[in-house]
């Protein structure tokens, strides 16, 4: 039988072995990930804009082939 320490006696930074879920940390790696995601989305939107608003291939635009 495994011994489980009393959670009230554990320090605050000690992870508990129970099935409780912890809040995700809000540190710098998450912020960098969000900035990268925003950058990728902005690039995708810019590309869609260029494809739909740019000149047609018959009028001097770039074609796929």
ZIGIZI-V150039 format. One record per residue. N is the residue number from 1. RES is the residue in three letters. SS is DSSP state (@ for helix, = for strand, . for the rest). PSI is psi in degrees with one decimal (NA if undefined). OMEGA is omega in whole degrees, -180 to 180 (NA if undefined). Layout:
N,RES,SS,PSI,OMEGA  N,RES,SS,PSI,OMEGA
This chain:
1,UNK,.,130.3,-177  2,UNK,.,144.0,178  3,UNK,.,123.1,177  4,UNK,.,119.8,-179  5,UNK,.,155.3,178  6,UNK,.,122.0,-178  7,UNK,@,-26.5,-180  8,UNK,@,-23.1,-178  9,UNK,@,-8.8,-179  10,UNK,.,146.8,173  11,UNK,.,159.0,-175  12,UNK,.,-30.3,-177  13,UNK,.,2.1,179  14,UNK,.,125.1,179  15,UNK,.,139.3,179  16,UNK,.,154.6,-179  17,UNK,.,3.3,-180  18,UNK,.,178.8,-178  19,UNK,.,20.4,-178  20,UNK,.,148.4,-179  21,UNK,.,141.5,180  22,UNK,.,152.9,176  23,UNK,.,141.7,177  24,UNK,.,144.8,180  25,UNK,.,147.8,-179  26,UNK,.,58.8,-178  27,UNK,.,-172.6,-177  28,UNK,@,-36.6,180  29,UNK,@,-35.4,178  30,UNK,@,-37.6,179  31,UNK,@,-43.5,178  32,UNK,@,-37.5,178  33,UNK,@,-41.1,179  34,UNK,@,-37.7,178  35,UNK,@,-42.0,178  36,UNK,@,-38.9,178  37,UNK,@,-42.6,177  38,UNK,@,-39.4,179  39,UNK,@,-43.5,179  40,UNK,@,-41.8,178  41,UNK,@,-42.3,178  42,UNK,@,-41.1,178  43,UNK,@,-39.8,178  44,UNK,@,-42.5,179  45,UNK,@,-42.5,178  46,UNK,@,-41.7,178  47,UNK,@,-42.2,178  48,UNK,@,-38.8,178  49,UNK,@,-46.3,-179  50,UNK,@,-38.1,-180  51,UNK,@,-40.7,-175  52,UNK,@,-24.0,-176  53,UNK,@,-21.8,-177  54,UNK,.,171.5,-179  55,UNK,.,150.0,178  56,UNK,.,152.6,179  57,UNK,@,-32.2,180  58,UNK,@,-18.4,-177  59,UNK,@,23.1,177  60,UNK,.,3.5,178  61,UNK,.,172.7,-179  62,UNK,.,136.5,177  63,UNK,.,164.3,-177  64,UNK,.,-22.3,-177  65,UNK,.,NA,NA
